[in-house]
Amino acid sequence: MGLCKNLQIPNKNLNPNYSGDYDLWLNGIRIEVKASRAVDSDSDEPLYMKALSHNTTKNFIMNFQQLKPQFCDVFIWLAVFRDDIVIWIMNSQEVLKNSYYSKGQHRGNKGNEGQLHINQNNIKEFEKYKLSGNNLEKAILDAFKRMKTNKGKK
């Protein structure tokens, strides 16, 4: 599991503009943390019965909701399986530009909150964002650097 001793709970001392829009702070990087459970998308059972293992061959869905890329620099996503937790680290531009990202999560949404569905057909596309090893701080910094590097690219 990833470790990062330098993560801080954001506050107005760290960022005078902070208003509760993100979860963590790392040296000026605003971080939003989201989690989703992999569930059998073909089952009508209650959620706790639909949880699947990481090596499942069943159809599944994970839905990362209430994503607000405009308010953070980096996302940490916890993909929760019955037998494993996978951590993905993406920057906000990678989320915004992702073809699976939907800007309008709720009826009446003004485009300020979105969602992203991951399933058996697209999960491999997120492999490049997977935390390898346990250096969460480096993964966050790398994601932030990718955003800075790709800012001017189309």
C-alpha positions as CSV (number, residue, x, y, z in Angstrom):
1,M,0.0,0.0,0.0
2,G,1.3,3.5,-0.8
3,L,2.8,5.6,1.9
4,C,3.3,9.4,2.0
5,K,4.4,11.0,5.3
6,N,4.2,14.5,3.8
7,L,0.5,14.6,3.0
8,Q,-1.3,17.2,4.9
9,I,-5.0,18.0,5.6
10,P,-5.6,21.3,3.7
11,N,-6.4,24.5,5.5
12,K,-6.3,28.2,5.0
13,N,-2.8,28.4,6.4
14,L,-1.5,26.2,3.6
15,N,-3.7,27.7,1.0
16,P,-5.6,30.9,1.7
17,N,-8.1,30.1,-1.0
18,Y,-9.0,26.7,0.4
19,S,-12.7,26.2,0.8
20,G,-13.1,22.4,1.2
21,D,-12.9,21.5,-2.5
22,Y,-10.2,18.9,-2.2
23,D,-9.0,16.4,0.4
24,L,-5.2,16.5,0.8
25,W,-2.2,18.8,0.2
26,L,1.3,18.0,-0.8
27,N,3.8,20.8,-1.2
28,G,1.2,23.0,-3.1
29,I,-0.5,20.1,-4.9
30,R,-4.2,19.9,-4.3
31,I,-5.3,16.2,-4.1
32,E,-8.8,14.7,-4.3
33,V,-9.3,11.1,-3.1
34,K,-12.0,8.9,-4.4
35,A,-12.9,5.2,-3.9
36,S,-15.1,2.8,-5.8
37,R,-15.9,-0.9,-5.3
38,A,-15.8,-3.4,-8.2
39,V,-19.3,-5.0,-8.3
40,D,-20.9,-7.6,-10.5
41,S,-22.8,-5.5,-13.1
42,D,-25.0,-8.5,-14.0
43,S,-26.3,-9.1,-10.5
44,D,-29.3,-7.8,-8.7
45,E,-27.9,-8.8,-5.3
46,P,-27.2,-6.1,-2.6
47,L,-23.9,-4.3,-3.1
48,Y,-22.1,-6.2,-0.3
49,M,-23.0,-9.5,-2.2
50,K,-21.9,-8.1,-5.6
51,A,-18.3,-7.3,-4.6
52,L,-15.8,-9.1,-6.9
53,S,-12.2,-10.3,-6.6
54,H,-9.5,-8.6,-8.6
55,N,-9.0,-11.5,-11.0
56,T,-12.7,-11.8,-11.8
57,T,-13.9,-12.9,-15.3
58,K,-17.4,-11.4,-14.6
59,N,-18.7,-8.2,-16.0
60,F,-18.1,-5.4,-13.4
61,I,-18.5,-1.7,-12.9
62,M,-16.7,0.8,-10.7
63,N,-18.0,4.4,-10.7
64,F,-15.9,7.2,-9.5
65,Q,-18.4,10.0,-8.8
66,Q,-18.5,13.7,-7.9
67,L,-15.2,14.3,-9.7
68,K,-14.3,18.0,-9.8
69,P,-11.0,18.3,-11.8
70,Q,-11.2,22.1,-11.8
71,F,-10.6,22.1,-8.0
72,C,-7.6,19.7,-7.7
73,D,-4.3,18.9,-9.4
74,V,-4.1,15.2,-8.8
75,F,-6.6,12.4,-8.1
76,I,-5.9,9.4,-6.0
77,W,-8.4,6.6,-6.8
78,L,-8.8,3.5,-4.7
79,A,-10.3,0.7,-6.7
80,V,-11.6,-1.7,-4.1
81,F,-11.9,-5.4,-4.9
82,R,-13.0,-8.1,-2.4
83,D,-9.3,-9.2,-2.2
84,D,-7.3,-6.2,-3.2
85,I,-7.1,-2.5,-3.3
86,V,-5.6,-0.9,-6.4
87,I,-4.4,2.7,-6.3
88,W,-4.5,4.9,-9.4
89,I,-2.9,8.3,-9.5
90,M,-4.0,10.7,-12.3
91,N,-3.7,14.4,-12.7
92,S,-6.8,16.5,-13.4
93,Q,-6.0,17.0,-17.1
94,E,-5.8,13.2,-17.6
95,V,-9.2,12.9,-16.0
96,L,-10.8,15.7,-18.1
97,K,-9.3,14.4,-21.3
98,N,-10.3,10.8,-20.6
99,S,-12.9,9.4,-23.0
100,Y,-14.7,7.7,-20.2
101,Y,-15.1,10.9,-18.2
102,S,-18.6,12.3,-18.2
103,K,-19.0,16.0,-17.2
104,G,-22.7,15.9,-16.2
105,Q,-23.2,13.5,-13.3
106,H,-26.7,14.6,-12.2
107,R,-29.7,16.1,-13.8
108,G,-29.3,19.9,-13.6
109,N,-25.6,19.6,-13.2
110,K,-23.8,22.7,-14.6
111,G,-20.8,20.8,-15.7
112,N,-18.9,21.3,-12.4
113,E,-19.1,17.6,-11.3
114,G,-18.5,14.5,-13.3
115,Q,-18.0,10.8,-13.1
116,L,-15.9,8.0,-14.7
117,H,-16.9,4.4,-15.1
118,I,-14.3,1.6,-15.2
119,N,-15.3,-1.9,-16.2
120,Q,-13.9,-5.1,-17.6
121,N,-13.6,-3.5,-21.0
122,N,-11.5,-0.5,-20.1
123,I,-9.7,-1.3,-16.9
124,K,-6.4,-2.1,-18.7
125,E,-6.3,1.5,-20.0
126,F,-5.8,2.7,-16.4
127,E,-2.8,0.4,-15.8
128,K,-0.4,3.2,-16.6
129,Y,-1.7,5.1,-13.6
130,K,-1.4,2.3,-11.1
131,L,0.8,2.8,-8.1
132,S,3.7,0.4,-8.3
133,G,5.7,-0.1,-5.2
134,N,4.7,2.0,-2.2
135,N,6.1,5.4,-2.9
136,L,2.8,7.4,-3.1
137,E,4.5,10.7,-2.8
138,K,6.6,10.1,-5.9
139,A,3.5,8.9,-7.9
140,I,1.7,12.1,-6.9
141,L,4.7,14.3,-7.9
142,D,5.0,12.4,-11.2
143,A,1.3,12.9,-12.0
144,F,1.6,16.6,-11.2
145,K,4.7,16.8,-13.5
146,R,2.8,15.1,-16.3
147,M,0.2,17.8,-16.0
148,K,2.8,20.6,-16.2
149,T,4.6,18.9,-19.1
150,N,1.4,18.4,-21.1
151,K,-0.3,21.7,-20.4
152,G,0.7,23.3,-23.7
153,K,0.1,20.1,-25.8
154,K,-3.1,19.2,-27.6
